[in-house]
Amino acid sequence: MHSVLIVATALHVLAGVFWAGSTFVAAYGAVPRVERIVYWQMAAALLVIVAGGTLFGIMRPGGVPGLVLQVGTLCALLAAGVQGAALPAIRQLGRASETEANEGRVWVLASQRISAVFLAVTVVCMAIWRYA
């Protein structure tokens, strides 16, 4: 059980750092072709959620610490949902005219910014849950 905890924590943290970090950078507008990383972000989000669920199941925190983790989990799920909702726009970018592509990129940028807020709350919740 100890090795499962270690592996799940490592996967959760590494994938979470990529997901949150790439979202923060994309939300700032520093990724000119954000469609290149969105699928990697969704893969990282899936890995974060599965590993986090495994950790929550192993540790079973209750009380206020458990509630803080649940708030963080909800925000992570909302961030993944918002980013997932932008996938149809991303699929259209490859075959869209320049004007349509710019409109699609505006939606993708907005989804990254909304997700960045949710992921910021998630990161704070994951950092403070033991002290709540």
Secondary structure, 3 states (H helix, E strand, C coil): CHHHHHHHHHHHHHHHHHHHHHHHHHHHCCCCCHHHCHHHHHHHHHHHHHHHHHHHHHHCCCHHHHHHHHHHHHHHHHHHHHHHHCHHHHHHHCCCCHHHHHHHHHHHHHHHHHHHHHHHHHHHHHHHHHHC
